[in-house]
Amino acid sequence: MSTLAMHPLTGTAPTEADRALAPAIPRPAVRTEHAPLRENTRNATFRFDTSPRVLTVVSTLRLSEALMRIRFRADDDFAGFPSISPDEHLKLFFDMDEDGMPVLPTIVDGRFAIRGLTHRDFTIRWFDSANRTLDIDFVLHTHGVAGHWAATAAPGDRLGSMGPRSTYLVKDTFDWYVLAADDTALPALARWAETLPKGTAATAFIEVASPASQIPLPTRADLTVHWLYRGDAQPGTTTLLADAVMEYDFTNPNGYVWAAGEAMSIKSLRCYLTFRTRLTRDNWTVDGYWRRGEAAFDRTLRGRACPQCTTPAA
Ligand SMILES: Cc1cc2nc3c(=O)[nH]c(=O)nc-3n(C[C@H](O)[C@H](O)[C@H](O)COP(=O)(O)OP(=O)(O)OC[C@H]3O[C@@H](n4cnc5c(N)ncnc54)[C@H](O)[C@@H]3O)c2cc1C
């Protein structure tokens, strides 16, 4: 189990505030009382009614060279907020009105419309139902509105948010788990690690620039972590993650692969898992979280299918 021993950038011992924002022990999985829309022995799908809310920054913590953790409270105290699966996410809205308040989606034809608003998807790293706060870990890159916002966020700053709208829960019934992530999916991977049951066999492959971007991954699982360093290569330009997952021994098909990161760099995994292993569609998720060179990448429109795949079955 890893601990927050020293501050990754300054080398100083963590303060009480650091410990509160980045605890060294895994936190309990909070499962709220929502009935699934669909469920089987391996997974469950949930849908939620959701309304926009205003988030206000409470505190920030630089977790690593790449990640900034930001803790928020909400104008409605997160009333009815669900917290079910490790990779659930919400939409953040970055436009402000003339009074400096977030511009939230309004209802058009009976539904909340987000067209025309500047929004991005982010993982709910941790929802603290007792203290009604929510943590999000932002990658600090210099190319986009969200990356910039996170770099300068300070207590009192506000954002709009909406969600989560739906959640896909992978059950704890598999013999093994393979988790693969780049920096953007590391928050979700950390939540996976935190919520896997005691002793579960799990292997994580994580692509970051260098050791300065590593974070502790507190877990009760029997987790082996492989950090993959891209060095001077630009994010989203390597095949490190896909190559590492493809090296895994998939002989026992009762396992689950969860992979997320830059859409094109992990795309080949869908074909591999489908045609080169005995895993079924209930045994894996490969999710494009962003696409190099494309602002506000929408993975619901693209990135899921692999139409040019001609890989023959093994
Ligand atoms: C379900 C889901 C959960 C996600 N969770 C997280 C999370 O917890 N933390 C997180 O940081 N991101 C997360 N992401 C990814 C995040 O939504 C994208 O990285 C988003 O593009 C960032 O918005 P932006 O405004 O900073 O950049 P954009 O304006 O969208 O993009 C501008 C440029 O920056 C590039 N770019 C975007 N992201 C990165 C990056 N990380 N590194 C380098 N270049 C980049 C784009 O390719 C584009 O060229 C998640 C995405 C999804 C779909």
The ligand as a Tripos MOL2 file, in Angstrom:
@<TRIPOS>MOLECULE
LIG
   53    58     1     0     0
SMALL
NO_CHARGES

@<TRIPOS>ATOM
      1 C1        -15.4490   10.0690  -18.5440 C.3       1 LIG1
      2 C2        -14.2780   11.0220  -18.5550 C.ar      1 LIG1
      3 C3        -13.6010   11.2870  -17.3690 C.ar      1 LIG1
      4 C4        -12.4970   12.1440  -17.3690 C.ar      1 LIG1
      5 N1        -11.8690   12.3960  -16.1830 N.ar      1 LIG1
      6 C5        -10.8210   13.2570  -16.1460 C.ar      1 LIG1
      7 C6        -10.1780   13.5730  -14.9210 C.ar      1 LIG1
      8 O1        -10.5790   13.1130  -13.8440 O.2       1 LIG1
      9 N2         -9.1380   14.4290  -14.9680 N.ar      1 LIG1
     10 C7         -8.6900   14.9920  -16.1430 C.ar      1 LIG1
     11 O2         -7.7380   15.7840  -16.1090 O.2       1 LIG1
     12 N3         -9.2830   14.7040  -17.3110 N.ar      1 LIG1
     13 C8        -10.3430   13.8660  -17.3460 C.ar      1 LIG1
     14 N4        -10.9540   13.5910  -18.5370 N.ar      1 LIG1
     15 C9        -10.3810   14.1440  -19.7590 C.3       1 LIG1
     16 C10       -10.7690   15.6080  -19.9920 C.3       1 LIG1
     17 O3        -12.1740   15.7030  -20.1260 O.3       1 LIG1
     18 C11       -10.0840   16.0590  -21.2970 C.3       1 LIG1
     19 O4         -8.6960   15.9690  -21.1630 O.3       1 LIG1
     20 C12       -10.4960   17.4530  -21.7130 C.3       1 LIG1
     21 O5        -10.1790   17.5970  -23.0750 O.3       1 LIG1
     22 C13        -9.7820   18.5490  -20.9440 C.3       1 LIG1
     23 O6        -10.3250   19.7730  -21.3490 O.3       1 LIG1
     24 P1         -9.4290   21.0410  -21.6790 P.3       1 LIG1
     25 O7        -10.3780   22.1790  -21.7490 O.co2     1 LIG1
     26 O8         -8.3050   21.1270  -20.7180 O.co2     1 LIG1
     27 O9         -8.8230   20.7290  -23.0980 O.3       1 LIG1
     28 P2         -9.6150   20.8080  -24.5080 P.3       1 LIG1
     29 O10       -10.0450   22.2260  -24.7530 O.co2     1 LIG1
     30 O11       -10.6600   19.7710  -24.5350 O.co2     1 LIG1
     31 O12        -8.4960   20.4430  -25.5500 O.3       1 LIG1
     32 C14        -7.5740   21.4200  -26.0440 C.3       1 LIG1
     33 C15        -6.3360   20.7120  -26.5690 C.3       1 LIG1
     34 O13        -5.7130   20.0850  -25.4650 O.3       1 LIG1
     35 C16        -5.5350   18.6980  -25.7310 C.3       1 LIG1
     36 N5         -5.7030   17.9960  -24.4450 N.ar      1 LIG1
     37 C17        -6.8560   17.7080  -23.7990 C.ar      1 LIG1
     38 N6         -6.5950   17.0540  -22.6550 N.ar      1 LIG1
     39 C18        -5.2560   16.9210  -22.5910 C.ar      1 LIG1
     40 C19        -4.3670   16.3480  -21.6470 C.ar      1 LIG1
     41 N7         -4.8000   15.7950  -20.5150 N.pl3     1 LIG1
     42 N8         -3.0340   16.3910  -21.8900 N.ar      1 LIG1
     43 C20        -2.5590   16.9680  -23.0000 C.ar      1 LIG1
     44 N9         -3.3510   17.5440  -23.9460 N.ar      1 LIG1
     45 C21        -4.6790   17.5190  -23.7300 C.ar      1 LIG1
     46 C22        -6.6000   18.3410  -26.7460 C.3       1 LIG1
     47 O14        -6.2370   17.2340  -27.5090 O.3       1 LIG1
     48 C23        -6.6670   19.6000  -27.5740 C.3       1 LIG1
     49 O15        -5.6680   19.6040  -28.5510 O.3       1 LIG1
     50 C24       -12.0750   12.7480  -18.5630 C.ar      1 LIG1
     51 C25       -12.7640   12.5090  -19.7490 C.ar      1 LIG1
     52 C26       -13.8490   11.6470  -19.7570 C.ar      1 LIG1
     53 C27       -14.5860   11.3920  -21.0460 C.3       1 LIG1
@<TRIPOS>BOND
     1     1     2 1
     2     2     3 ar
     3     2    52 ar
     4     3     4 ar
     5     4     5 ar
     6     4    50 ar
     7     5     6 ar
     8     6     7 ar
     9     6    13 1
    10     7     8 2
    11     7     9 ar
    12     9    10 ar
    13    10    11 2
    14    10    12 ar
    15    12    13 ar
    16    13    14 ar
    17    14    15 1
    18    14    50 ar
    19    15    16 1
    20    16    17 1
    21    16    18 1
    22    18    19 1
    23    18    20 1
    24    20    21 1
    25    20    22 1
    26    22    23 1
    27    23    24 1
    28    24    25 2
    29    24    26 1
    30    24    27 1
    31    27    28 1
    32    28    29 2
    33    28    30 1
    34    28    31 1
    35    31    32 1
    36    32    33 1
    37    33    34 1
    38    33    48 1
    39    34    35 1
    40    35    36 1
    41    35    46 1
    42    36    37 ar
    43    36    45 ar
    44    37    38 ar
    45    38    39 ar
    46    39    40 ar
    47    39    45 ar
    48    40    41 1
    49    40    42 ar
    50    42    43 ar
    51    43    44 ar
    52    44    45 ar
    53    46    47 1
    54    46    48 1
    55    48    49 1
    56    50    51 ar
    57    51    52 ar
    58    52    53 1
@<TRIPOS>SUBSTRUCTURE
     1 LIG1         1 GROUP 0 **** ****
